Amino acid sequence: MTGTPVPILMYHSVAAAPNGATRALSVAPRAFAEQMALIGDLGLTPLTTATLAAHWRHRRPLPARPVLITFDDGYEGVHRHALPVLAKHGFPATLFTSTGWIRGPHDTGGGPDAMLDWDQVRELAAGGVEIGGHSHSHPQLDQLDDTALAAELAHSTGILTDELGAHPVSFAYPYGYSSRQVRQAVRTAGYTQALAVGNTLAWRAQGPYALRRVTVRRVTGVKEFERLLQSRFVARDFAKDRALTKGYALVRRARQVCRKALRSRV
């Protein structure tokens, strides 16, 4: 691989007292503030997802020591706790929203913890946070048939466009899983880049619809976070995660093949 590897940080909830469903992938407000301060102290340059992808698409040089700060789902703590810290440092970020989990007229009631409302999402956008797509009901997209997949993407994308006045251009796959079918559907829905998980650094060679991220958890300590930012020991620190992901991906592909075979017999 050539070029500059970029750590794309994947956050979920930022909360002092998350519930059991979100605790493992939540980050305490104090820890988040310390992590953002470290990004500043190390002289890294935060970018939005759209900005990174545009640099790579047009082969423009990246700024010094780029890093991406991303949030999935749409938890209320991103507005309450993360936005003031981001604003303090002047850091842009990207929030990938599951539109059916945002409180308001489109709410399905499926949000696993305290979720944002649309006024808060608009305030985040006004504060320099790119708002991207993350589906409507947060399904496993690679398990849907073509019709259901297209409908899920169209519904969530339409809501984001109506609520924010602009078509979103960046997407993150729920649960981090995708397939060739899913990536093509995301592209057809009008997104120009999409993020997976993978727990490894992002490279241009991964392609705009399969950029990898690294997970920040409640147990991520300062030393581990610094290693991650400096691109050191990422392979070692996330080796178990990647092995589990690859194993589960094989199971998911086998299930998908079986479902297609059953549908062809009907």
Disulfide bonds with the S-S distance in Angstrom:
none
